[in-house]
């Protein structure tokens, strides 16, 4: 079985803890391909997949993209173009799903998780994107929806959360270079009062484990059907 994981820095695994590496350890007999790229938005990912076609033999592809279409608005520097509104987001996302399905038998579309662990206005924006992604999944026979936003939100509702959210590019770069081991990442997350992330967006060990659990539910189902 061959699985593609497509997305942004959350899939790439930097900064923070890589759920992708945890997934590979959980399923040593499956070939996983990491197609995550830091800073990617729906528009920039569409450009990348249009210029560089995916391989044609994936059994399954996870498409986890969209958080930067809101998060990058909060950053001082926007490295990639972002969608202007919900209509444009839907247009590009639908085209992305079509591109992925040209190379994979099935696609799992994953909603963005959180922007800050205190459920704030930015997270309400993610709720809107999640609803759009779910609607698009229902229009494709070979598409399945994972609502990570709901999963993360439910966990955070029962926890004492802080308002910490990294919005400085310099801080993000430091987190990439100086906090590479899961232990250091988790220690920094604790210092910041965070439970699932290192900075309000990128994953710590707990958050990465939550993603692995949700991905594994789908993978196990597909393995049972083979």
Residue pairs with C-beta under 8 A, 6 or more apart in sequence:
1 29
1 30
1 31
1 59
1 60
1 222
1 223
1 226
2 30
2 31
2 33
2 57
2 58
2 59
2 60
3 30
3 31
3 32
3 33
3 58
3 59
3 60
3 61
3 62
3 219
4 32
4 33
4 35
4 54
4 55
4 58
4 60
4 61
4 62
4 100
4 103
4 104
5 11
5 20
5 23
5 32
5 33
5 34
5 35
5 36
5 61
5 62
5 64
6 35
6 36
6 45
6 49
6 61
6 62
6 63
6 64
6 65
6 100
7 35
7 36
7 37
7 40
7 45
7 62
7 63
7 64
7 65
7 110
8 36
8 37
8 38
8 39
8 40
8 41
8 45
8 64
8 65
8 67
8 68
9 15
9 36
9 37
9 38
9 39
9 40
9 202
10 16
10 19
10 36
10 64
10 67
10 113
10 201
10 202
10 203
10 211
11 19
11 20
11 34
11 35
11 36
11 62
11 64
12 18
12 20
12 34
12 36
12 37
12 38
13 19
13 20
13 21
13 34
13 36
14 38
14 176
14 202
15 172
15 175
15 176
15 179
15 185
15 198
15 199
15 202
16 175
16 179
16 185
16 197
16 198
16 199
16 202
16 203
16 204
16 207
16 208
17 182
17 185
17 186
17 198
17 203
17 204
17 205
17 207
17 208
18 208
19 203
19 207
19 208
19 209
19 211
19 212
19 215
20 32
20 34
20 36
22 208
22 209
22 212
23 32
23 212
23 215
23 216
24 30
24 32
26 212
26 216
27 216
27 219
30 219
33 55
33 58
35 54
37 45
37 48
39 68
39 72
39 79
39 80
40 48
40 65
40 68
40 80
41 65
41 66
41 68
41 69
41 72
41 80
41 81
41 82
41 83
42 65
42 66
42 69
42 82
42 83
42 89
42 92
42 93
42 96
43 80
43 81
43 82
43 83
43 92
44 80
44 81
45 65
45 96
46 92
46 95
46 96
46 99
49 96
49 99
49 100
50 99
53 103
54 61
54 99
54 100
54 102
54 103
54 104
55 103
56 102
56 103
57 103
58 103
58 104
58 105
59 104
59 105
59 106
59 222
60 104
60 105
60 106
60 107
60 108
60 218
60 219
60 222
61 100
61 103
61 104
61 106
61 107
61 108
62 107
62 108
62 110
62 215
63 96
63 97
63 100
63 107
63 108
63 109
63 110
64 110
64 112
64 148
65 93
65 96
65 112
66 89
66 93
66 111
66 112
66 126
66 129
66 133
67 112
67 113
67 115
67 126
67 201
68 80
68 82
69 82
69 83
69 89
69 129
70 112
70 115
70 122
70 125
70 126
70 129
71 115
71 122
71 201
72 78
72 79
72 80
72 82
73 82
74 115
74 122
74 165
74 167
75 167
75 168
75 169
76 167
76 168
76 169
77 169
83 89
83 92
86 128
86 129
86 132
89 129
89 132
90 132
90 136
93 132
93 133
93 136
94 136
94 139
97 107
97 109
97 136
97 137
97 140
97 143
100 107
101 107
101 140
101 142
101 143
105 142
106 142
106 143
106 144
106 222
107 140
107 142
107 143
107 144
108 143
108 144
108 145
108 146
108 215
108 218
109 133
109 136
109 137
109 143
109 144
109 145
109 146
110 133
110 145
110 146
110 148
110 214
111 126
111 129
111 130
111 133
111 134
111 145
111 146
111 147
111 148
111 149
111 150
112 126
112 129
112 130
112 148
112 149
113 126
113 148
113 149
113 151
113 152
113 196
113 207
113 211
114 123
114 126
114 149
114 152
114 153
114 156
114 196
114 197
114 200
114 201
115 122
115 123
115 125
115 126
115 165
115 200
115 201
116 122
116 123
116 163
116 164
116 165
116 200
116 201
117 156
117 159
117 161
117 162
117 164
117 194
117 195
117 196
117 197
117 200
118 161
118 162
118 163
119 153
119 156
119 157
119 161
120 163
123 149
123 153
126 149
127 149
130 147
130 149
130 150
133 145
134 145
134 147
136 143
137 143
137 144
137 145
138 145
144 218
146 214
146 215
146 218
148 210
148 211
148 214
151 210
151 214
152 196
152 207
152 210
155 195
155 196
155 210
156 195
156 196
159 195
160 193
161 193
161 194
161 195
162 192
162 193
162 194
164 192
164 193
164 194
164 199
164 200
165 199
165 200
165 201
166 172
166 175
166 199
166 200
166 201
171 199
172 199
175 188
175 198
175 199
175 202
178 184
179 185
179 188
179 198
182 204
182 205
185 198
185 204
185 205
186 204
186 205
186 206
188 198
189 195
189 197
189 198
189 204
192 198
192 199
194 200
194 204
195 204
195 206
195 207
196 203
196 204
196 206
196 207
196 210
197 203
197 204
197 207
198 204
203 211
